[in-house]
């Protein structure tokens, strides 16, 4: 039986992301609106109180584009997580972000902390799908970000989203194959879910998109 691993998710709402993908209503997805640093500490402390001694634990910043948020807030959150690493209460840090918010400066900052895993919201590596989803970047940007994350020594998780507008079975299989070819250490496969108050919901209502 493998060892238990615990993830403490800290959800950063739609901060740092000026983009409006057709599927996104970030408040609905994360259940949070405004963000307060004190809340992050409270959530970490509450989670740690339920975790037994010696269980490998990581703090994970999810829900927004972590490396695109205000730089001071990003560093403050990394410093907060690092406090728990130094105290021996957690072992590492994980974060999720967009491919277009990865560059050498960002990776240099992350390398100063106990960040082990970077999850990239690739969604698709088909330019037609990315354009239809109004993702705000192309496939080449995503490929570059994956390579840079791996070259910097981080574990890479490729997030893909099935069922987006303009996607086909073959385009989704090719995205999965590309994530493997890029040397990703893991993947998350999300189904497209239609949230209220999104452009995707409008597209569904007027027949331009079928879930």
Secondary structure, DSSP 4 states (H G I P E B T S, - for coil): -PPPEEEEEEE--S-S-----TT--HHHHHS--S--HHHHHHHHHHHHTTSPTT-EEEEEEESS-GGGS-HHHHHHHHHHHHHHHHTTS--EEEEEE-GGG--HHHHHHHHTTTEEEEEEEEE-S-HHHHHHTT-SS-HHHHHHHHHHHHHTT-EEEEEEEET-TT--HHHHHHHHHHHHHTT-SEEEEEE----TTSHHHHHHHTTS---
